[in-house]
């Protein structure tokens, strides 16, 4: 994934997509929590670009160890740290953060209403919760979507855009807007798929073997297909703690 998406990144869109996610939000001097930070690429980008104090948390201890190693020597404008947490256990005081976000990570959260209720007290009044996430338009999955989920071997707990917004509202948040940005993702899939036939593909073959290479290529293609058919959509959701 890092060969394809860049150091520290496990999700699509890169820094261009992060700029879109945080567009119009004043970030300088803010304290931010990245929930499901993965290898920390997005958190590092924010700490590099803005004077923020950002904490990345994840339930996978090995991922946190790697994130700490990748970014240990980084010289940044703001502060950056990573911590391992247990599922739905957030060891922070109430009103600790100005902003909480997840970048294509909360699609792995099974009980979103409960999850959002756990995040609510951590945010200051007037603070933002931002999410870039994948959602389904119907729970009846096509063969292509089922095959993709099988290849990926991760647990996906997808919901509709409407139910996602409802879970935020039920937790006490005010949803400011919810935008379908699937066209951006489809464009990204096409670029990535093409790159795998060039030097990037050869690099992956060399490091991981042809079987891994062709499995990844198949996964990229299936992901693009289910987005193009409208079975999955990529959405940016922004909400406020009133």
MARVOBA-306194 format. One record per residue: x, y, z of N, C-alpha, C in turn. Coordinates in steps of 0.2 Angstrom, whole numbers, plus 5000, padded with zeros to 4 digits. Atoms other than C-alpha are relative to their C-alpha. Layout:
N
XYZXYZXYZ...
END
This chain:
242
500449945000500050005000500450065000499649945000501450125004500450014993499750005007502250084987499650044995500549975004500650134979499850075002500349944997500050274990500550055003499649954996501550354998500249985007499750024993502550335014499550025005500449984994501350325029499250004998500750005002499750315018499749934999500350065001498550175018499350014997500649985003497050265010500150044993499949965006496750344993499950075000500149935001496850524987500650045002499449964998498450574996499950075003500049934997498750755001499550044997500649965003497550824988499449995003500650024997496150734996499950035007500049984993496650785013499850085000500149935001496650965007499250024999500749995001494850945001499649985006500350024994494350855017500050065006499949954995494951005028499950074997500149935003494551145016499550055004500449954997493951305025500049995008499950014992494351235043500650035002499449974997495551345053500349955004499650054997496851225059500650025005499449984996498251325066499950005007500150004993498551295084499549965003500650054997497151165086500349945002499850064998497251005095499549954996500350055004496750855084500149935001500050074999496350675086499849964993500150045006496550555071499849935003500250064998495550405075500049944995499850045006496150255065500550024996499549965004497750335060500449964996499650045004498550185052500750025001499349985000500350225047500250075001499949934998500150405051500150054994499949955005500350485034499650075000500449944999498850605035500250045006499949964994499250655053500750044999499449975001501050695048499950064995500149955005500450795033499750065003500349944997499350905044500550035005499449974995500850925057500550044996499549975004501950975043499850074997500249945003500851105035499750055005500349964996500051175050500349995007499750004993500551215068499449975005500550034996499451085076500349955005499850054996499550965090499649944999500450065002498950795083500249945003499950074997498750625091499749954995500350055004498550475080499949945005500150064996497750325088499749944996500250065004497450145082499949945004500150064995496849975089500549954998499550055003498249885079500750025003499449984997499849895090500650004995499450015005501049835076500050074995500149945004500349985065500250065004499849954996500650105079500850005000499350005000502450045081500350024993499749985007502750065062499950074999500149935001501950235062500650045004499549964995503150295077500749994996499350015003504650225067500050044994500049965007504150305050500150075002500049934999503950475058500450035005499649984994505150475072500550064999499549955001506450585064499750064997500349955004505250705056500050075004500049934997505450895059499450044998500749975001503750975060499950065003500249944997502951135063499649995007500450024995501751055075500249945004499850064996501750905087499649944997500350065002501450735082500149945004499850064996501250575092499549944998500450055002500450405090499949955007500150054995499650285103499549944998500550065000498850115104499550005005500650004995497150105111499649934999500450055001495949965114499350024997500649985004494349955104499550045004500549964997493150095109500250035007499849984994494250145123500550064999499649945001494850325122500250045006499849984993495950375137500250085000499949935000495750565135499450035004500549964996494850695146499550034995500549965004493250775140500250064998499949935003493350925129500850004999499350005001495150875125500250034993499949985007495050915106499650054996500349965004494651045094499749974993500350035006494350925079500249935001499950075001494250735077499849984993500250025006494350655061500249924998499950075002494450485052500150004992499950005008495150455034500049934998500250075002494350305027500349955005499850044995494550215043499449975004500650024996492850215051499549954997500450055003492150095038500149935003499850064996492949965049499750005007500350004994491950015064499349975000500650045001490449895067499450045002500549974997489349995079500150084999499849935001489450175072499650055005500349954995488050255084500450005006499750014994488950185099500750044999499449975001490650245092500050075000500149925000490050425088499850025007500249984993489350435106500650005004499450004996491050385113500450064998499649945002491850525103499850075002500349944999490650655107500350045006499849964994491250705125500750024999499349985000493050715119500150064996500049945005492650865107499850065004500249934997492551045113499450024997500649975003490951135111500250054994499849965006491051215093500549964996499550045004492251075088499749964994500350035006492150985072500249925000499950075001492050795068500049994992499950015007492650755050500149934998499950075002492550595041500049994992500050025007493050535024499949925000500250074999492250365022499749974994500350045005491650225010499349985003500750034998489750185011499749964994500350035005488650075002499350034998500649985001487050114993499449955000500450064999486249944995500349955004499750054997486549805007500049934996500050065004486349674993500650014995499449995004488049654986500149964994499850045007488549604968500549965001499450045000489749474964500650035000499449965001491049604960500250025007499949974994490849684977500249955005499850064995490849514987500749984998499350035002492449464977500550055003499549954997493349624982500050005007500050004993492849615000500449935002499750064998493449435000500850004999499349995001495149474992500350055005499749954995495449625004500149975007499950044994495249505019500050055006500149954995494749655030499250005002500749994998493149685040499750064998500349945002492049805032499350015003500749994997490449875041499750064997500249945004489749985028499250025001500749974999488150095030499850044994500249965005487150205019500250075002499849934999487550395018499550035005500549984995485850425027500149985007499950034993486150305041500650035003499349974998487950375043499850075004500149944997487250545046499550005006500550014995485850485057500449985007499650024995487150405068500450065004499749944998488050565070499550055004500549954997486450665074499849975007500350034994485850535087500650005005499549994995487550555096500150075002500049934998487250745097500350054996499749955004488150815083499550034995500449975005487450935070500449994993499750025007487850875052500050074996500049945004488451025042499949994993500150035006488650935026500249934999499850065001488850775018500149994992499949995007489650765000500249934997499750065004489850614988500650034996499449995004491550624981500349944996499850065003491550464972500450014993499649985007492150544955500750015001499349994998493750594964500349935001499750064998494050414970500149964993500050045006493650334953500650034996499449975003494950454945500649975003499550034997496150394958500149934999499950075001495850214955500249994993499750015007496150234936500750015000499249985000497850314939500449955004499650054996498350184952500049934996500150065004497750044941500550004994499649995005498750114926500750005002499349994997500350144937500249925001499850074999500349954941500249964994499750035006500749914923500750034998499349975001502350024924500549985005499450024996503850034935499749985007500350024993502750024951499849925000500250075001502049854945500749955001499450045000503849784942500350005007499849994994504349854959499749955005500450044996502949764968500149924999499850075002503349594958500649985003499350024998505149604963500049995008500050004993504749634982499549945003500650044997503149524984499849944996500250065005503049404969499450024996500649995005501849394955499349995002500750024998500449314964499750065004500249944997500349464976499850064995500249945004500449584962499449994996500650015003499049504952499450005004500649994996497949494967499950075002500149924999498249684971499750034994500349975006497849724953499349984999500750025000496249624953499650045005500449964995495749714969499950074998500149935002496049884962499550014995500550005005495049844947499349995002500750014997493549774957499850065004500249944996493549924968499850064995500249955005493450044953499349984997500650025003492049944946499450015004500649994996490949944961499850085002500249934999491150134963499750034993500349975007490850164944499249985000500750035000489250054946499550045005500449964995488650164961499949955006500250044995488650014973500450035007499749964995489950104984500150074998499949935001490150284986500550035006499549974996491550394994499750065003500349944998490850535005500550035006499749964994491550675016499450035004500649984995490450715031500450045005499749954995490750865042499450015005500549994995489850885058500350055006499949954995489851005073499849985007500250014993489750985092499750075002500349934999488451125096500150025008
END
